[in-house]
Amino acid sequence: MFWKPFVLVWAGLFLVCSGCVAEDSPAEGETRRVFDEMPDTIDSAARYLFYIHGRIIEEKGERPTHPRFGVYEYRKILETFADLGFVVISEVRPSAADVPMWGERVAGQVRRLVGGGVPPEHITVVGFSKGGVIAIFASSKLADDRVNFVFMGACGPWIDGQTDLVPRGRLLALRESSDNLVGSCSRLFARGGDGGERREVVTDLGGGHGAYYRPHPEWVEEIVNWATTQD
């Protein structure tokens, strides 16, 4: 199926945080910024960012090592966005997670934030590889043109077999120029007509599909800019 595993490699390391808090309780005086599930309390003044990881984590855990491409620095990616001021939500999926089901799950979590008073413009859903496909499904389910979405290395021939999938929201596609496993999201974007803002950025980091394996400043900055330009 179209969400079969992609090849992953590592890219440059950006803003490595040695003291960030992830799923454990924060130290005294600190505020927890990374959650592995929806937080019990919603802060309507915060900016929220969902990060939906690639498939390899489903099978090999939170810090998997690819035999050729090295370590996927999943937690460092989360910590980077937390350091930049976002409340980050990222769940580790079980093996062979169903894409449409997880798309609906993420859409439901976004609805909960909006219902709790968070402006849709302050919510960003970022998905990489299989996670990017899940993000596309979530955007179609949610159908809110104010929510920010980022699809990283996600579009490809599978789109042609999903004719009923119409993504909505402010949509940013990130694609690495050296990645021959994915293609442009332009055909997918065209399904939404004139509703919502659309942009596609091609990076030139090297490393093929794995260019987004670590929090390289070039793609992190693109996402931060996209998440904050509605202010």
C-alpha positions in Angstrom: 0.0 0.0 0.0 1.0 3.6 -0.5 2.2 4.1 3.1 4.9 1.3 2.8 8.2 2.3 4.4 10.3 4.9 2.8 14.1 5.0 2.9 15.4 7.3 5.6 18.8 9.0 6.1 20.1 11.6 8.4 20.5 15.3 7.7 22.2 18.1 9.6 21.7 18.6 13.3 19.9 21.8 14.5 19.4 23.2 17.9 20.2 20.1 19.9 18.7 20.5 23.3 20.3 18.6 26.1 18.0 19.6 28.9 14.5 19.5 27.3 11.7 17.7 29.0 9.8 15.2 26.9 7.2 12.8 28.4 8.5 12.9 32.0 7.3 15.5 34.5 9.0 18.8 34.3 11.6 19.9 36.8 10.5 22.4 39.4 9.9 25.8 37.9 9.7 24.4 34.3 6.7 24.1 32.0 6.2 20.9 30.2 6.3 21.5 26.4 6.3 18.0 24.8 3.4 15.6 25.2 3.0 12.1 23.9 -0.8 12.5 24.1 -3.3 15.3 24.3 -2.6 17.3 27.5 -5.4 17.4 30.1 -5.3 21.2 30.3 -5.6 23.3 27.1 -3.8 26.6 27.1 -5.8 28.9 24.7 -2.8 31.3 24.5 -0.3 28.7 23.4 0.8 27.6 19.9 0.4 23.9 19.3 2.4 21.7 16.9 1.6 18.1 16.1 4.5 16.1 14.8 3.6 12.8 13.1 6.6 10.6 12.7 7.8 8.3 9.9 7.0 4.6 9.7 10.3 3.3 11.0 9.4 4.3 14.6 6.4 2.1 14.5 8.6 -0.9 14.1 11.9 0.0 15.9 11.0 2.4 18.6 11.6 6.0 19.4 15.2 6.2 18.4 15.6 3.7 15.7 18.8 3.0 13.8 18.7 2.2 10.1 21.5 -0.1 9.2 22.6 2.2 6.4 21.4 5.7 7.4 21.9 5.8 11.1 19.7 7.2 13.9 16.4 8.9 13.5 16.6 11.8 16.0 12.8 11.9 16.7 13.0 13.3 20.2 15.5 16.0 19.1 13.0 17.1 16.5 10.3 17.4 19.2 12.6 19.3 21.5 13.6 21.7 18.8 10.1 22.8 18.2 9.4 23.0 22.0 12.5 25.2 22.4 11.1 27.5 19.7 8.0 28.1 21.8 5.5 25.5 20.6 3.5 23.0 22.8 4.4 19.8 20.9 2.1 16.8 20.7 3.5 13.6 19.2 2.3 10.0 19.7 4.3 6.9 18.9 2.1 4.7 16.8 1.9 1.0 17.0 3.2 -1.2 14.2 1.2 -1.2 11.0 -0.9 1.7 12.2 -3.9 2.4 9.9 -3.5 5.7 8.0 -7.1 6.9 7.7 -7.8 6.0 11.3 -4.9 8.0 12.5 -5.8 10.9 10.3 -9.2 11.0 12.0 -7.5 10.7 15.4 -5.4 13.8 14.6 -8.3 15.7 13.2 -10.2 15.0 16.4 -7.4 16.2 18.5 -7.3 19.5 16.6 -11.0 19.9 17.0 -10.5 19.4 20.8 -7.9 22.2 20.9 -10.2 24.5 18.9 -13.1 23.7 21.2 -10.9 24.5 24.1 -10.3 28.1 22.8 -7.1 27.7 20.8 -7.4 29.8 17.6 -7.1 27.5 14.5 -4.3 29.7 13.2 -2.2 28.7 16.2 -2.4 25.0 15.4 0.1 23.4 13.0 0.1 19.7 12.0 3.5 18.4 10.6 3.9 15.0 9.2 6.9 13.3 7.7 6.8 10.3 5.2 4.0 8.0 6.4 3.3 10.7 9.0 2.8 13.1 6.1 0.2 10.9 4.5 -1.6 10.8 7.9 -1.4 14.6 8.0 -3.0 14.8 4.5 -5.9 12.5 5.6 -6.3 14.7 8.8 -6.5 17.8 6.7 -9.2 16.3 4.5 -11.2 15.1 7.5 -10.8 18.4 9.4 -11.6 20.7 6.4 -10.7 23.9 8.2 -8.9 26.4 6.0 -7.4 28.2 9.0 -5.3 25.3 10.4 -1.7 25.0 9.3 -0.5 21.8 7.7 3.0 20.7 6.6 3.4 17.6 4.4 7.1 16.5 4.4 8.2 14.0 1.8 4.6 12.7 1.5 3.2 13.0 -2.0 3.6 10.4 -4.7 1.7 8.2 -7.2 -0.5 6.9 -4.4 -2.4 10.2 -4.7 -4.0 9.1 -8.0 -5.7 6.2 -6.2 -7.3 8.4 -3.5 -9.5 10.6 -5.7 -11.9 11.4 -2.8 -9.1 12.8 -0.7 -9.3 16.6 -0.7 -6.9 18.3 1.7 -8.0 21.6 3.3 -6.2 24.2 5.4 -3.1 26.3 4.9 -1.0 23.7 3.2 2.8 23.6 2.9 4.6 20.8 1.1 8.3 20.2 1.8 10.2 18.1 -0.7 13.9 17.3 -0.9 15.4 17.7 -4.4 17.5 14.6 -4.0 14.5 12.4 -3.0 13.4 10.2 -5.9 10.8 8.4 -3.8 8.3 11.2 -3.7 7.0 13.9 -6.0 5.2 17.2 -6.1 2.0 17.8 -4.1 0.7 20.2 -6.8 -2.0 17.7 -8.1 -3.2 17.1 -4.6 -3.3 20.8 -3.9 -5.4 21.5 -7.0 -8.3 19.4 -5.6 -9.0 22.0 -3.0 -9.7 24.7 -5.6 -9.2 28.3 -4.4 -9.8 27.5 -0.7 -6.9 28.0 1.7 -3.3 29.0 1.0 -0.9 26.6 -0.8 2.8 26.5 -1.0 5.5 24.0 -2.0 9.1 24.3 -1.1 11.9 22.1 -2.5 14.9 21.9 -0.3 18.4 21.0 -1.4 20.0 19.4 1.7 21.1 16.1 0.2 20.4 12.7 1.7 17.3 11.8 -0.4 14.2 11.0 1.5 16.0 11.2 4.8 16.9 14.9 4.5 14.3 15.5 7.2 15.7 12.9 9.6 17.2 15.5 11.9 16.1 19.1 12.7 18.1 20.9 10.1 17.6 24.7 10.3 16.4 25.0 6.7 13.3 22.9 7.0 12.6 23.8 10.6 12.6 27.5 9.7 10.2 26.9 6.9 7.8 25.3 9.3 8.2 28.0 12.0 7.5 30.7 9.4 4.5 28.8 8.1 3.1 28.3 11.6 3.4 32.0 12.5 2.6 34.0 9.4 -1.1 34.4 10.2 -0.3 36.7 13.1 
